[in-house]
Amino acid sequence: MSMVHVAPEVHLVLDPMSSLLAAERDDVIQYSMDPIVERIDDLDKIADDLVNSLAPDRPLLSSFPGRENTSYSAGIYSNLFYGVIVGLVFSGILAIVIYMLSMSGGL
């Protein structure tokens, strides 16, 4: 945050962000917010990256270009793998139950 001294002899300053012309006073202390704004911008990028990580088709902050759908295809393959495993386990248990029932004469 910088002030432009419009007329230093009469102590007039201009705030370029709000276009406010005011008298310069000795009892007012001003701090530069530029380092804080830069850190807030970095945190805003990280927050956007966190939101983008929830959608499989959005690029991540530290990923290479062209890898937007990597999470989507990885999700399909991993769900397919786990679906096959669960289906085989269920089919195996069902086959064992049917075999046991047929051996005991219950079916």
Residue, then its C-alpha position, 0 to 999 in steps of 0.5 A: m500500500s503506497m501513498v502518492h505525495v500530491a503536494p508535500e508542502v501542504h501535506l496532501v497524499l493520494d491513495p491510488m487504490s481508492s483514489l482518496l485525497a487526504a491530509e497527511r497526519d503524523d498520528v496515523i501509522q500505515y503498514s504495507m500490506d503487500p507481503i500479506v496480500e502475496r501470502i493470501d494469494d498463495l493460500d488462495k491458490i492452495a485452496d483452489d487446488l484443494v477444491n480441484s482435487l475433489a473433481p477428477d477432471r480438474p488439473l492439480l497445482s503441481s501436476f504436469p500439463g495434459r494430466e487432467n483426467t488421470s484421477y478419473s482413469a485411475g478411479i475407473y481402473s481401481n474400482l474395476f479391480y476391487g469390483v472383480i476381487v469382491g465379485l470373485v470372493f462372493s462367488g467363491i463363498l456362494a460356490i462353497v455354500i452350494y457345495m456344502l449344501s449339496m454334500s449334506g443333501g439339503l439341496 
